Amino acid sequence: METKLERLKKRFEEKQKQYNLPDFQTLNEVFEIEKISQHDTEMVLREARKHIVDKAISYLRFLELILNPANAPLFIFGLTKNLEASDKKLIEEVYKKLCEIEFDAIELDNSYSEKKEAEFIIKKAKEWKEISAEISRILVCLRRSWKASSNKKEKGYFG
């Protein structure tokens, strides 16, 4: 008996051949698209796109807290306190790229086209490699800032 995941992979393979999409395994490793199999859908590409967008939005919200920590948890203040101007610039650049993903997704939600869904997946999967590398650089900056903030606290006196 065929599992839901196997059915999804077959449907996706058909669309992959039709639109020259990245392979299922690659998209699944990065965007966890296998979760689509939890419910039946005729719009496999739309659902795959939504998983790409979900990941982008979660990173976008985190970067928003870094860029505008007004109501952020104290943890965020420790991260942002010692960031250098170049770090903030990198965060802003990645933030803008993630905003573009959200804008593009809203446009697709507003006006469905399977072909445009496929184009989105192809384009964003390629872009994600660069975004992912930049996120890794941001994390290095944030860890450095966090460590500097923690070191300052250890030297202080709370008595």
GIUR-V841449 format. One record per residue. N is the residue number from 1. PHI is phi as a letter, one per 40 degrees, with the letter a starting at -180 (* if undefined). Layout:
# GIUR-V841449
N|PHI  N|PHI
This chain:
# GIUR-V841449
1|*  2|c  3|c  4|c  5|c  6|c  7|c  8|c  9|d  10|c  11|c  12|c  13|d  14|c  15|c  16|c  17|c  18|c  19|b  20|g  21|c  22|c  23|c  24|d  25|d  26|c  27|c  28|c  29|c  30|c  31|b  32|f  33|c  34|c  35|c  36|d  37|c  38|c  39|a  40|c  41|a  42|c  43|b  44|c  45|c  46|c  47|c  48|c  49|d  50|c  51|c  52|c  53|c  54|d  55|c  56|c  57|c  58|c  59|c  60|d  61|c  62|c  63|c  64|c  65|c  66|c  67|c  68|b  69|c  70|d  71|b  72|c  73|c  74|d  75|d  76|c  77|c  78|c  79|c  80|c  81|d  82|b  83|c  84|c  85|d  86|c  87|c  88|c  89|c  90|c  91|c  92|c  93|c  94|c  95|d  96|c  97|c  98|c  99|c  100|c  101|c  102|c  103|d  104|c  105|c  106|c  107|c  108|c  109|c  110|c  111|a  112|c  113|a  114|c  115|c  116|c  117|c  118|c  119|c  120|c  121|c  122|c  123|c  124|c  125|c  126|c  127|c  128|c  129|d  130|c  131|c  132|c  133|c  134|c  135|c  136|c  137|c  138|c  139|c  140|c  141|c  142|c  143|c  144|c  145|c  146|c  147|c  148|c  149|c  150|c  151|c  152|c  153|c  154|c  155|c  156|c  157|b  158|b  159|b
